[in-house]
């Protein structure tokens, strides 16, 4: 499947969720019984490089610039991580059933800004920067 960024098409590792799933995810609502985590990757300087987000050390989800992932996790403690330039960046999360958390994968691989990192400083802004749902579940 593909998603579009500017004028280029970029392949995603998994099939892209339906338009209905995307519309549902972009409401950023809680899901009863689960801890819902939204991962937004969006920066105007972000290059077209995939980064894999690992959920609890076992499940890899490929991200692309200007993408959104919705994770429905069991209540409790979880960890998101990604590897960049030989370093692993981790984000610890904890939530109860019905909780919602929004985190951003921000940064760039462009020459003047060669780092990525996790941020949860601007959830309202992250919602606006979320463009295409590429993974749901």
SULVENMO-V395329 format. One record per pair of residues at least 6 apart in sequence whose C-alpha atoms are under 6 Angstrom apart, sorted by the first residue. I is the first residue (numbers start at 1). GAP is how many residues later the second one is. Records with the same first field share a line. If there is no record, write none. Layout:
BEGIN
I->GAP + GAP
END
This chain:
BEGIN
1->10 + 14
2->8 + 9 + 10
3->6 + 7
16->118
22->111
30->68 + 70
31->67
32->66
33->64 + 65
34->38 + 39 + 40 + 41 + 63 + 64
35->37 + 38 + 39 + 40 + 60 + 61 + 62 + 63 + 64
36->35 + 36 + 64
37->33 + 34 + 63 + 64 + 65
38->31 + 32 + 64
39->29 + 30 + 64 + 65
40->27 + 28 + 64 + 90
41->24 + 25 + 26 + 63 + 64
42->23 + 24
45->63
46->62
47->62
50->13 + 14
51->11 + 12
52->8 + 9 + 10 + 11 + 30
53->7 + 8 + 28 + 29
54->6 + 26 + 27
55->25
56->22 + 23
66->65
67->64 + 65 + 66
68->62 + 64 + 65 + 66
69->64 + 65 + 66 + 67
70->66
71->66
72->65
75->20 + 21 + 22
76->18 + 19
77->16 + 17
78->15
79->12 + 13 + 14
80->10 + 11
81->8 + 9
82->6 + 7
102->21
103->16 + 17
104->14 + 15
105->12 + 13
106->10 + 11
107->8 + 9
108->6 + 7
END
